[in-house]
Amino acid sequence: MFIDESGTHELGKIDPSFPVFVLAGVIVDMDYYPDVQKKVDEYKLRLFGRTDITLHTLDITRNRKGFEAMADPAFRQRFYEETNELLRSLDFKVVACAIRKQAHIDRYGDFALDPYHFSLRVLVERFCMEVGGVAGGGVIWAEKRRPDLDAQLERVWQELRLTGTGFISGGSIRNRLVPPLWGTDEARRVCSA
């Protein structure tokens, strides 16, 4: 499962124009992943003439960092049509957790968990359910962030492996999910697809 976030996890200052934090995971069978990578690379080559471009919403909507052609309405239409076709052609599942940050604070007060960490628990539960009883059947790949945030994420991951969640025991997590590739070069390469 490849995970990435949208929005900021911070609870101290909530941007009223984007008061939500979302952590999403894309689940792809590892044996099928090379086919996914090939199709995504072909898509990027057709549209941009290169494969090293990162499909990042902010860059796409602001016509920057390789997406300058999006300013042309005809190219933008082609981009959306080819993106939709690519997504229809791939076999994957998406799991996501969205948190309205102010409602989270109102409900839990000083006990409100970091939205990223709370969401990770939900995604780990769902991923374990997807993996089922297959030992070592899944791995989580997360994009590297800042070193302090990566260290916090590693601590939360180790806690989940030890104590579990309300629905999945730590032993089940340890059995079903192999240690993740948090922020490794391979995770960054794969997550940038």
Backbone torsions as a table, in degrees:
resi	resn	phi	psi	omega
1	MET	NA	127.8	176.5
2	PHE	-97.1	128.0	-178.4
3	ILE	-119.5	148.6	175.4
4	ASP	-155.9	157.4	-176.7
5	GLU	-112.4	162.2	172.0
6	SER	-131.6	129.8	-176.5
7	GLY	91.8	172.8	180.0
8	THR	-97.6	145.8	-179.6
9	HIS	-82.5	-9.3	-174.0
10	GLU	-68.0	136.6	179.6
11	LEU	-102.9	-15.5	-176.0
12	GLY	-69.2	-33.7	-179.2
13	LYS	-137.5	110.8	-176.2
14	ILE	-102.6	123.1	177.9
15	ASP	-74.3	116.1	-178.3
16	PRO	-62.8	-20.0	179.2
17	SER	-83.3	-13.8	176.2
18	PHE	-150.7	73.6	-173.8
19	PRO	-84.9	15.5	-174.2
20	VAL	-118.3	145.2	170.7
21	PHE	-115.3	135.1	179.0
22	VAL	-129.7	130.5	170.0
23	LEU	-115.6	124.6	-178.4
24	ALA	-122.2	149.7	176.8
25	GLY	-127.5	136.6	175.8
26	VAL	-108.7	120.0	-177.7
27	ILE	-99.8	122.7	-180.0
28	VAL	-133.1	134.3	175.0
29	ASP	-63.4	130.9	-175.7
30	MET	-62.6	-31.4	177.3
31	ASP	-69.2	-25.8	-179.3
32	TYR	-89.0	-18.2	-173.8
33	TYR	-54.4	-42.0	178.4
34	PRO	-56.7	-34.3	176.4
35	ASP	-66.5	-39.7	177.9
36	VAL	-61.7	-50.0	-178.8
37	GLN	-58.1	-42.4	179.7
38	LYS	-62.3	-46.7	-179.5
39	LYS	-64.4	-40.0	179.6
40	VAL	-66.8	-42.2	178.3
41	ASP	-62.8	-41.8	177.9
42	GLU	-62.5	-42.2	177.3
43	TYR	-59.3	-47.3	-179.2
44	LYS	-64.5	-41.5	178.8
45	LEU	-62.8	-43.5	179.2
46	ARG	-60.1	-44.7	-174.3
47	LEU	-85.3	-39.0	-170.3
48	PHE	-120.1	-7.4	179.2
49	GLY	74.8	12.4	179.9
50	ARG	-157.8	160.9	-178.8
51	THR	-108.7	-8.1	-175.0
52	ASP	-87.4	9.0	179.5
53	ILE	-82.8	136.1	-179.3
54	THR	-96.1	127.3	179.6
55	LEU	-78.9	89.1	-176.3
56	HIS	-116.4	121.2	-173.0
57	THR	-52.0	-45.0	-178.0
58	LEU	-60.0	-41.6	179.2
59	ASP	-69.9	-38.0	179.1
60	ILE	-63.5	-47.8	-176.5
61	THR	-73.8	-21.1	-180.0
62	ARG	-103.8	7.5	175.3
63	ASN	54.1	50.4	-177.6
64	ARG	-138.3	171.7	176.6
65	LYS	51.7	50.5	178.3
66	GLY	99.3	-9.4	-177.7
67	PHE	-107.5	23.4	-179.0
68	GLU	-59.9	-30.5	179.9
69	ALA	-64.4	-16.6	179.5
70	MET	-64.1	-16.9	177.4
71	ALA	-67.3	-22.3	178.4
72	ASP	-84.0	118.7	-177.4
73	PRO	-56.3	-36.6	180.0
74	ALA	-67.0	-42.5	178.7
75	PHE	-66.9	-41.9	179.6
76	ARG	-58.2	-43.6	178.4
77	GLN	-61.9	-45.6	177.9
78	ARG	-61.2	-42.9	179.5
79	PHE	-57.0	-49.6	-178.9
80	TYR	-65.3	-40.2	178.8
81	GLU	-63.9	-45.7	-179.6
82	GLU	-69.8	-33.9	177.2
83	THR	-65.1	-45.9	178.2
84	ASN	-61.3	-41.6	178.8
85	GLU	-64.3	-42.4	177.7
86	LEU	-59.2	-48.9	-178.2
87	LEU	-62.8	-38.7	177.1
88	ARG	-64.8	-28.3	-175.5
89	SER	-84.0	-12.0	-175.2
90	LEU	-98.7	149.8	177.8
91	ASP	-104.1	105.9	-179.0
92	PHE	-155.5	164.8	174.2
93	LYS	-125.8	149.2	177.7
94	VAL	-118.9	132.9	170.3
95	VAL	-122.6	143.8	-177.6
96	ALA	-149.0	153.4	174.6
97	CYS	-129.7	120.8	178.6
98	ALA	-111.4	134.0	-178.4
99	ILE	-124.2	121.7	170.1
100	ARG	-78.9	108.7	-168.0
101	LYS	-62.0	-42.0	-179.6
102	GLN	-66.4	-39.6	176.9
103	ALA	-64.3	-36.1	177.4
104	HIS	-63.0	-45.7	178.0
105	ILE	-65.6	-44.6	-179.5
106	ASP	-59.2	-37.8	-177.3
107	ARG	-78.4	-41.5	-172.0
108	TYR	-108.6	-10.8	177.7
109	GLY	53.9	-130.9	-178.7
110	ASP	-65.0	-14.9	-179.0
111	PHE	-94.9	5.7	179.5
112	ALA	-64.2	123.5	178.4
113	LEU	-75.5	153.5	171.7
114	ASP	-53.1	127.5	-177.3
115	PRO	-55.8	-34.7	178.4
116	TYR	-64.8	-46.9	-177.1
117	HIS	-67.2	-40.8	176.8
118	PHE	-61.0	-47.0	-178.8
119	SER	-64.9	-37.7	178.7
120	LEU	-59.8	-39.9	177.8
121	ARG	-58.1	-44.8	-179.5
122	VAL	-63.4	-46.3	-179.1
123	LEU	-65.5	-38.0	177.6
124	VAL	-63.1	-42.9	177.4
125	GLU	-57.6	-50.7	-176.6
126	ARG	-64.6	-39.0	-179.8
127	PHE	-67.1	-41.0	176.8
128	CYS	-60.7	-39.9	177.9
129	MET	-64.4	-37.5	178.8
130	GLU	-67.9	-41.7	179.7
131	VAL	-67.2	-32.8	-179.4
132	GLY	70.4	-144.4	-176.1
133	GLY	-86.7	13.0	-177.0
134	VAL	-76.2	114.5	178.8
135	ALA	-65.5	130.3	-179.3
136	GLY	63.0	26.3	-174.0
137	GLY	-80.4	-6.7	-177.8
138	GLY	-148.2	156.0	174.3
139	VAL	-139.9	146.0	178.4
140	ILE	-106.8	127.7	177.4
141	TRP	-114.2	120.2	-179.3
142	ALA	-118.3	143.8	177.5
143	GLU	-69.1	139.9	179.0
144	LYS	-69.1	138.9	176.4
145	ARG	-115.7	-132.0	175.4
146	ARG	-85.5	153.6	-179.1
147	PRO	-55.7	-39.7	179.8
148	ASP	-67.7	-38.1	178.8
149	LEU	-71.2	-37.0	176.8
150	ASP	-63.9	-39.4	179.0
151	ALA	-65.9	-40.6	176.9
152	GLN	-62.7	-42.9	179.8
153	LEU	-62.0	-41.3	178.0
154	GLU	-62.1	-40.4	178.3
155	ARG	-64.4	-42.7	178.6
156	VAL	-63.7	-41.9	178.9
157	TRP	-60.2	-46.2	-179.5
158	GLN	-64.4	-37.7	176.7
159	GLU	-63.3	-43.6	178.1
160	LEU	-61.4	-40.9	179.3
161	ARG	-67.0	-28.1	-178.4
162	LEU	-85.8	-49.7	-171.6
163	THR	-106.8	-16.0	-178.6
164	GLY	77.3	-161.6	178.0
165	THR	-123.2	-170.2	176.9
166	GLY	-69.8	-14.3	-174.9
167	PHE	-121.9	-19.8	-178.3
168	ILE	-129.8	128.8	-179.6
169	SER	-73.3	157.5	176.0
170	GLY	-58.1	-40.4	178.7
171	GLY	-61.0	-39.6	178.0
172	SER	-66.5	-39.3	177.4
173	ILE	-63.8	-47.0	180.0
174	ARG	-61.2	-37.9	-178.6
175	ASN	-71.9	-42.2	-171.8
176	ARG	-85.6	-33.6	-174.1
177	LEU	-113.9	125.8	176.8
178	VAL	-78.4	159.4	-179.7
179	PRO	-52.0	136.0	-174.5
180	PRO	-76.2	165.9	176.6
181	LEU	-98.7	55.1	-179.0
182	TRP	-55.1	114.1	168.5
183	GLY	64.4	14.5	177.9
184	THR	-73.4	166.4	177.8
185	ASP	-58.0	-39.5	179.2
186	GLU	-64.1	-43.0	178.6
187	ALA	-62.9	-42.5	179.3
188	ARG	-63.0	-41.1	-179.8
189	ARG	-63.5	-46.0	-177.7
190	VAL	-69.6	-44.2	-177.6
191	CYS	-69.0	-20.3	179.9
192	SER	-82.3	-5.0	178.8
193	ALA	-67.1	NA	NA
